[in-house]
Every structure is written in C-alpha cells, then in structure tokens.
Amino acid sequence: MAIHNRSHSNHALMSLNKLRKENNLKHKSSKDFVAPNNVIVSLNIMDCFAFLKSLPNESVQLICIDPPYNLDLAEWDSYENYIDWAANWINESYRVLSKNGSMVIFGGIQFRDAKSGDLIDIIQYIRHNTKFKLINTIIWYYKNGMSAHRYFANRHEEAIWLAKTDDYYFDLDSVRVPYSGEDLKLALKDKRLNPENTVKGKNPTNVWQIGRLNGNSKERVGHPTQKPVEIIERFIKALSYPGSVVLDFFAGSGTVGRVCITEKRHCLMCDNDKMSIEYFKKHINLMRENGQNPNYIAACNIEEFFRKLGTKTN
C-alpha cells in the first residue's frame, strides 16, 4: 500500500517529502522541523496483526513497543509458541517503517522453557530472518527494585534499538546530558572532544539511570508494566522528529501517546485490552493536573488518522 499526499498545506508531510527527495534525513535534527500545533492521536482496541496489516508501507518513523513475554501477567500475556507469534509483528514492523525509521523493543532476559519468550529470542530471530540492523542495546539501570534471596536482585532491564537501513534518523543533540560547570571546564580542555558539541552536553551512553515507577508514583495510571515518561521521551526525541508518526501496537498504559503529545509527534496506538482507553485518559488528566495543555486531535480509526494527516491508504 502507498501513501498519497492529499494536502499541500500539511507542513509535516511537506517536510517529509522534501527530506525523502534530498535523502539527507539522517543529517537533520528536531530544530529543522516546524512542529504542528496539534498532533493526531489514534488509540485502537484490536488485534495487533490486523492493525499492522492495515498500515501503509513505510508510513511510520518510529516504532516503540513493550511487548508481552509469556510471563503470565494477564490473559494478553500467553502464547503457545512465543517466537512464531512474535515473528509476525516483527516482519510487519519492517514493512511499515520508513527507510530512515527505527524500532525500539523493551524486554529482558527471563528464559524458562521453549514456550517462553525473551529479548534474546527476539534478537536471534531478527538477526537470522530480517534485514533489521541492531544499532544499540540500551541498559536501563534503576536503584529501586524487588529484593531477592535465591539470586542476585535485578536492577536493570534492556531495550534494543533497530534501524531499517544505515540512513536512520538520530538526533543526539536533543538528548544530550548537560555537564556540571566544573565538568564542562574539564571537558573543554580535552583536545579529543569537539568544543562545539561539548557545550551542548554529553552523550548519555547506552546505560541510562532512570528510576522505575514505584507504587505511589504520580505517573502511575494502573497498568502493571508501565514505563516512565523519561525513558520513552528519550527514545522519541532521539529517533523521531516533530510532525513524524510514532507507532506503539502494544500500547498498554499509553505512555508513548502521552509523550508524543508533549513532543509534537503524531501517534498511532493499538492494544487488545479495552482498559488501555482508561489508562490513556488518566494520562491526559495527569498532564492537565501538571499544568500541561495536551493539544491533540483524536482519530477514531486508522483511516481517519491518515486522512487527518493529509494522506490516504490504498
């Protein structure tokens, strides 16, 4: 399926088409784009395979997902053969990503038997059966977690960053970590570092210390595997640009949608649990309580989403 531009006044699409023509998206950053006043958000309650198959080819800039892993957390987390199930959405994800697009998959290493799934299984499948390129493994380190007596207490999770091609978009400047005053002085004395980049801040590296959400966190909306806004925000700012489309087909709590509204990205979400609607509503209410003005246009389905964006699906 192809995307056809129906609106010559759609700034996001005009920027995207111009960049495709120039083939230099990987050299751009967020400051090169005009952010839309209102983003379009669509949350669909349906099977993820049917959802993905209805999306046009190369219509998404970033996929950010936290898939289930057969851990028996709920009815939605149980599959007879995990990797056979996962292979379907992995292959469809490659199809719908733009040539400059990326995919982030949260996970962990918790192998129990052949029916269970973990990030190692997913990497193994991707490496031998797809054209995805593994750019980074991100280690999410946190100090707060469960205690343990029969094994070393876990204090990290992983996420993998995959790109469709070598021309992937990456905006490091948007996620640089500021130096302290003293550290900046020392860094500027280091002849190996580019002074112009140094004053912008340092690369956050692939080990991110971000606290988990505890039971009484103000971000909590009720979903058992909800991720912090901060970690989702870093991926969205680095791997997508204002006015682009971000996809989460295991929407869960809807945190990806919340961050997209703040960061001016259009967002497509899908989940087979109707509670995702309530979780997302809580996110919107929390944003308002925090003094934010969540400007977005709701689209009731995929067709309406692309129509409002100024495109159509075939």
KEDRENPA-369366 format. One line per field, with one value per residue (C-alpha): residue in one letter; residue number from 0; x, z, y. Coordinates in steps of 0.25 Angstrom, whole numbers, plus 5000, padded with zeros to 4 digits. Example, Ala and Ser with C-alpha at 12.3 -4.5 7.8 and 13.67 -1.06 7.14 Angstrom:
KEDRENPA-369366
nudren = (a  s)
baro = (0  1)
xx = (5049  5055)
zz = (5031  5029)
yy = (4982  4996)
***
This chain:
KEDRENPA-369366
nudren = (m  a  i  h  n  r  s  h  s  n  h  a  l  m  s  l  n  k  l  r  k  e  n  n  l  k  h  k  s  s  k  d  f  v  a  p  n  n  v  i  v  s  l  n  i  m  d  c  f  a  f  l  k  s  l  p  n  e  s  v  q  l  i  c  i  d  p  p  y  n  l  d  l  a  e  w  d  s  y  e  n  y  i  d  w  a  a  n  w  i  n  e  s  y  r  v  l  s  k  n  g  s  m  v  i  f  g  g  i  q  f  r  d  a  k  s  g  d  l  i  d  i  i  q  y  i  r  h  n  t  k  f  k  l  i  n  t  i  i  w  y  y  k  n  g  m  s  a  h  r  y  f  a  n  r  h  e  e  a  i  w  l  a  k  t  d  d  y  y  f  d  l  d  s  v  r  v  p  y  s  g  e  d  l  k  l  a  l  k  d  k  r  l  n  p  e  n  t  v  k  g  k  n  p  t  n  v  w  q  i  g  r  l  n  g  n  s  k  e  r  v  g  h  p  t  q  k  p  v  e  i  i  e  r  f  i  k  a  l  s  y  p  g  s  v  v  l  d  f  f  a  g  s  g  t  v  g  r  v  c  i  t  e  k  r  h  c  l  m  c  d  n  d  k  m  s  i  e  y  f  k  k  h  i  n  l  m  r  e  n  g  q  n  p  n  y  i  a  a  c  n  i  e  e  f  f  r  k  l  g  t  k  t  n)
baro = (0  1  2  3  4  5  6  7  8  9  10  11  12  13  14  15  16  17  18  19  20  21  22  23  24  25  26  27  28  29  30  31  32  33  34  35  36  37  38  39  40  41  42  43  44  45  46  47  48  49  50  51  52  53  54  55  56  57  58  59  60  61  62  63  64  65  66  67  68  69  70  71  72  73  74  75  76  77  78  79  80  81  82  83  84  85  86  87  88  89  90  91  92  93  94  95  96  97  98  99  100  101  102  103  104  105  106  107  108  109  110  111  112  113  114  115  116  117  118  119  120  121  122  123  124  125  126  127  128  129  130  131  132  133  134  135  136  137  138  139  140  141  142  143  144  145  146  147  148  149  150  151  152  153  154  155  156  157  158  159  160  161  162  163  164  165  166  167  168  169  170  171  172  173  174  175  176  177  178  179  180  181  182  183  184  185  186  187  188  189  190  191  192  193  194  195  196  197  198  199  200  201  202  203  204  205  206  207  208  209  210  211  212  213  214  215  216  217  218  219  220  221  222  223  224  225  226  227  228  229  230  231  232  233  234  235  236  237  238  239  240  241  242  243  244  245  246  247  248  249  250  251  252  253  254  255  256  257  258  259  260  261  262  263  264  265  266  267  268  269  270  271  272  273  274  275  276  277  278  279  280  281  282  283  284  285  286  287  288  289  290  291  292  293  294  295  296  297  298  299  300  301  302  303  304  305  306  307  308  309  310  311  312  313)
xx = (5000  5005  5003  4998  4999  4985  4989  4999  4998  5002  5015  5019  5017  5024  5036  5036  5035  5046  5055  5052  5056  5069  5072  5078  5069  5080  5087  5075  5071  5058  5061  5060  5045  5033  5025  5010  5001  4992  4997  4988  4986  4978  4977  4971  4965  4968  4978  4992  4993  4980  4985  4999  4994  4985  4996  5003  5017  5028  5017  5024  5037  5038  5032  5033  5028  5028  5023  5017  5027  5019  5021  5006  5004  4990  4981  4989  5002  5001  5005  5007  5019  5025  5035  5025  5015  5026  5031  5018  5019  5034  5032  5021  5028  5040  5029  5023  5035  5041  5055  5060  5052  5055  5049  5051  5047  5047  5050  5058  5065  5056  5056  5049  5046  5043  5029  5034  5040  5050  5059  5070  5059  5055  5069  5072  5060  5063  5078  5075  5062  5061  5069  5068  5081  5083  5089  5089  5085  5081  5083  5072  5078  5070  5073  5059  5054  5050  5059  5063  5069  5071  5078  5085  5074  5071  5073  5073  5065  5068  5063  5069  5069  5067  5068  5063  5075  5088  5081  5074  5070  5077  5077  5087  5087  5072  5076  5090  5092  5097  5111  5113  5120  5133  5132  5129  5142  5150  5143  5146  5161  5160  5166  5159  5146  5139  5137  5124  5118  5123  5116  5103  5105  5110  5105  5096  5103  5095  5094  5082  5080  5065  5057  5045  5031  5028  5014  5011  5018  5010  5011  5004  4991  4989  4996  5005  5017  5016  5029  5034  5031  5046  5051  5040  5043  5058  5055  5044  5053  5065  5059  5047  5045  5033  5022  5026  5018  5021  5015  5012  5004  5005  5000  4997  4997  4998  5011  5016  5004  5006  5020  5016  5006  5017  5028  5019  5019  5007  5003  4997  4994  4987  4984  4975  4971  4960  4966  4976  4966  4964  4979  4981  4970  4977  4990  4983  4977  4990  4996  4985  4987  5002  4999  5001  4991  4990  4987  4983  4973  4967  4965  4955  4962  4974  4967  4963  4977  4983  4972  4974  4989  4987  4989  4981  4983  4981)
zz = (5000  4997  5003  4995  4999  4999  5006  5000  5013  5022  5027  5033  5020  5012  5021  5020  5005  5003  5012  5004  4992  4997  5004  5016  5027  5036  5036  5041  5056  5062  5060  5045  5046  5049  5060  5057  5067  5069  5067  5063  5072  5070  5080  5074  5082  5073  5070  5066  5054  5047  5052  5046  5032  5030  5031  5018  5014  5020  5027  5041  5046  5060  5066  5081  5088  5101  5096  5105  5108  5113  5128  5131  5136  5129  5118  5108  5112  5108  5095  5091  5083  5086  5075  5064  5069  5070  5056  5050  5057  5055  5040  5038  5046  5036  5025  5031  5035  5027  5021  5031  5042  5055  5065  5080  5087  5102  5109  5118  5119  5126  5118  5125  5114  5099  5101  5108  5101  5104  5097  5093  5085  5078  5075  5070  5060  5055  5053  5044  5038  5035  5029  5042  5047  5062  5066  5081  5093  5104  5118  5127  5141  5153  5168  5173  5171  5178  5188  5185  5194  5184  5173  5171  5171  5158  5155  5140  5128  5113  5101  5087  5076  5062  5049  5035  5028  5030  5027  5040  5047  5060  5068  5078  5082  5087  5097  5102  5117  5122  5129  5142  5142  5147  5138  5126  5128  5129  5116  5108  5111  5105  5091  5087  5088  5079  5087  5079  5083  5097  5101  5096  5107  5107  5100  5110  5106  5105  5120  5125  5140  5141  5153  5152  5155  5169  5174  5179  5167  5162  5147  5151  5143  5147  5137  5142  5133  5131  5127  5132  5123  5124  5117  5106  5104  5101  5090  5084  5084  5078  5068  5062  5059  5061  5052  5049  5052  5064  5066  5078  5075  5090  5095  5110  5118  5106  5111  5097  5093  5105  5101  5086  5090  5098  5088  5076  5069  5063  5069  5065  5077  5078  5089  5090  5105  5106  5119  5110  5107  5122  5125  5114  5119  5132  5125  5119  5133  5139  5129  5131  5146  5144  5137  5123  5111  5103  5090  5081  5071  5073  5061  5064  5054  5045  5032  5040  5045  5031  5026  5036  5034  5019  5014  5010  5010  4998)
yy = (5000  5014  5028  5039  5053  5060  5073  5083  5091  5079  5084  5071  5064  5075  5074  5058  5059  5069  5061  5048  5055  5060  5047  5054  5052  5046  5059  5067  5070  5074  5089  5087  5084  5092  5085  5084  5092  5080  5065  5054  5042  5029  5018  5005  4994  4982  4970  4976  4967  4973  4987  4985  4979  4992  5001  5006  5003  5012  5021  5021  5028  5021  5008  5008  4995  4988  4974  4963  4952  4940  4943  4940  4955  4954  4948  4956  4950  4936  4929  4915  4917  4931  4933  4929  4939  4950  4947  4952  4966  4967  4965  4975  4985  4985  4987  4999  5006  5018  5016  5025  5019  5012  5002  5001  4988  4987  4974  4966  4952  4943  4930  4918  4908  4907  4913  4925  4938  4948  4958  4948  4940  4953  4957  4943  4943  4957  4954  4942  4945  4960  4972  4980  4986  4985  4999  4999  4991  5000  4996  5003  5003  5006  5006  5003  4989  4976  4969  4954  4943  4932  4940  4954  4965  4970  4985  4987  4984  4984  4991  4989  4999  4994  5002  4999  5004  5011  5024  5024  5038  5041  5054  5053  5068  5066  5056  5061  5061  5075  5075  5082  5095  5088  5076  5085  5093  5080  5074  5087  5085  5071  5072  5059  5066  5076  5088  5092  5078  5078  5091  5084  5073  5059  5047  5039  5026  5013  5012  5020  5022  5025  5021  5011  5015  5011  5008  5022  5029  5041  5036  5023  5020  5006  4997  4986  4989  5004  5010  5024  5036  5040  5027  5028  5042  5040  5030  5038  5051  5044  5035  5043  5057  5067  5064  5050  5037  5029  5015  5006  4994  4989  5002  4997  5009  5019  5026  5026  5034  5044  5047  5049  5059  5067  5065  5068  5055  5048  5035  5022  5012  4999  4989  4977  4982  4992  4997  5004  5015  5017  5017  5027  5036  5036  5041  5053  5056  5056  5065  5075  5074  5077  5090  5084  5087  5073  5079  5067  5063  5049  5040  5028  5019  5017  5022  5035  5037  5037  5045  5056  5055  5058  5044  5032  5017  5008)
***
